[in-house]
Amino acid sequence: MSRRSLRQTLALLSVIAACVLSSCSTSKPAREMRISVADQKLALYENGEPVRVYKVSTSKFGLGDSPSSNCTPIGKMKVAKKIGYGLPPGMVFKSRQPTGEVLRPNAPGRDPIVTRIMWLQGTESQTRNAYRRFIYIHGTPEESTIGRPASFGCIRMRSMDVIDLFNHVPEGIPVQIVKGRLPGDARNQQEYVYTPPPAPPAALKHYGPARQQGSHTKSTAMASTRRSKS
């Protein structure tokens, strides 16, 4: 092979390698979360398709990532830690530790973090403070405020919604919060609604077996009496 042909071959291989790397780097993750401030909704995507949509509540103080601002950061993040697996709905957290107290939805006069915590970490400059600002996706007892901005920077969810989301996402899943609306496919999807499991059937009254057992016992006793008399 001549030097010219070798150079052409190497150049072609370089182009192919660059295309492969480019396609890998731009491919969408298998699962990701997108949160819309305008819609006050969170969409869970899988392979580019929305599979769950939940109502949420972002900050009542606006948008941003400045320390002590109580604002919701806008941009790309990831779930750095998941906290609360297996705990009952309404479990109260203090400094990310369960306290043992459980609150029902819309308990008066209380506004703690409850049920589950997904701690967010920024992955770009405009969200770099999210982790040390303790920006979470978490449950709230103030479920009546879900669907409008009411938080102190975090993403609030109903307890049963955040449990469902928590069970469907791994640590490290990408999260993107945007000021605008979700894409149409997510906006048009029906929101997740928790359906409680059916109540177990009432205990059956075993009149038949009980009577049979009583009759058998009575017959046995009579037979025993006859034997003792014979």
N, C-alpha and C positions, 0 to 999 in steps of 0.2 A: 504494500500500500504506500502510495506517495505521501509526502508530508502534507500536501494540499488536501488530499482525501482524508487524511487523519484529522486535520484541523476541522474539516467540515463535519466529520463524524462526531468529534468531541463537542462541537458547537450544537449539533442536533441533540445530543444526549443532555447537554446543559439546559436546552429549552424544554425538553421533556421533563427533566427533574424539577425545573422551576414551576411548570404547570401542575405537576403532581403535588408539590408542596403548597402551591397557591390554593388548589382545590381543597386540600386537607385543612388549611388554616381558615378558610371561609365557610366550611361546612358547619351547619348548625348543630348545637349539642343535642343529645337525645332528649333531655328534659331541661326545661328552663321556666322561670317565672317572669311574667311581665305585669307590672302594676301601673295602673292609670290613675293619675290624680284627678283628671277631668271626669272620668267615669266612676271613681271610687270603687274600682274593681281590681281583683287579682286574677289573672289567667294562668293556669298551668298548661304548658305546652309539652307535647311529646312528639318527636320527629316532625316538628314544624306545624303540628295540628293542635288546637286547643282541646283539652280533654276534661278540664274542670274550670269553672268560673265562680268566684266567690265575691260577695260584697265585703268591702273593707272600710277603714277610716284612717286617713292620713292626718298630718298635723293641722291644728287650727291656727298655728302661727305662721304658716306659709312654707316656702321651699328654700332649701339651702343646706350647707354642710358645715357652717361655722360653729365652733364650740360654744356651748351654752345658749344656742339660739332657739332650741326646741323646735327646729324646722325639720321637715322630711327631706333627706338628700335625694337629688335627682341624678340618675346615671347608673353605671354598671357596678354590681356587687356580687357577692356569693354568700351562701349560708355557711358560716364558719363553724358553728356549733349548734347541735340540737339538744334541748334540755327538757326533761319532763316525761320521758317515755313511760307509759303505763299508769300515770297518775290520774286520779278521777277528774272529771270536768269541774272547773271552778276552784281547783287547788291554788291557793295564794302563794306567790313567790316573793321572797325578800332577798336581794342580792343574789338572785338566780337559785336560791335554795328553797325547797318547799317548806312551808311553815306548819303544815298540818291543818290549817283552817281552810274550809271549803265554802265558797260563796255561790249562791244561786244567781241566775241572770237578773240583772237590774236591781241588785241589792241596794237599798237606799244608803246614800252617804259614803260609799266606798268606791275607790277607783284604783285598785292595785293591778299588777300583772298576774294573770291566772292561766292555768291549764297547760300551756305549752309555750316554749320560747325557741325561736330560730334566730340566732345572733348573726347579724349581717356584717360583712367586711367589705370595704371598698376595693375595687380592682382598677380604678383609674383616679386621676388627680382630683376630680371634682367630688369624689366620694371617699377620699382618703381618711377622713375623720370619723366615718360611720362606726367603726368597731369600738374606738375609745369613747365615743359618745353613747355607746350602749343602744344602738338602733336595732330593734328587734322586729320580727313578725311575731305577735303574741296574742293570746286571748284576753278579753276584757269582760268584766261583769256588766259594763254599760252597753249592753247589746242594742238598746234603743237608739244609740248614736251611730250605729254602723250604717254606712251609706253616705255619710257627710264628714267633712274634716272636723275632728274632735280630739285628736291625740296630742301628745307632747313631743312628737317627732317620729315615733314608731308607727308601724303598720298594725292596726288593731283588727281582730277578727272575732266572730262569735266562737264560743268554746267548742261546739261540735264541728264547726267549719275548720278551725285550726287543728283539731285532732285529725280530721280527714286529710288535710293538706300535709301535716306532719308525717302521717303514715305513708304518703305517696312520694316523698322527696328524700334524697340522700344529702348528707353533708357535702358541701362543695358545689351544689347545684347553682348555676348562674341565676342572678336576679337583676332585672332592669326596671327601674322606676322612671316613668316618663310623665311629663306635664300634660301631654295631649291624650287623645282617646286611644283605646285599644283598636286593633284591626277589626274589620267588619265581622270576620268569622267568629271572633271571640265575643264581640258585642251582641251578636245575634244568638249566641248559645244560651240555653236556659241556665240560670244560676243554680249552683248546688244547694239542695235543701236536704237537711238531715231527716232521715226516716227512722224512727225508733223500731227496734225489732219487735215482732209480735209477742204479745204476752203468752206465757206458757199456759196450756189448757188447765182448767181446774182439776184438782185431784179427783179421780174417779172413786165412787163409793162402791166397794166390792161386796154388794149385798149377796150376790149369787154364791161366790166362793165361801163367804163367811157362813152363810146358811148351810152350805154343803159340809163345811168343816164342823159346824155345830151338830149337824145331823149325824155325821160320822162319829163324833165323840160320844153322842148320846147312844148310838147303836152299840159302840164298843163297850160302853158302861153297862148296858143292859145285858150284853152277851157275857160280860164278866160276872154280872150278878147271877145269871142263870148257871154259869159254871160253878160258882161258889155254893149254890143251892143243891146241885146235883151230886 
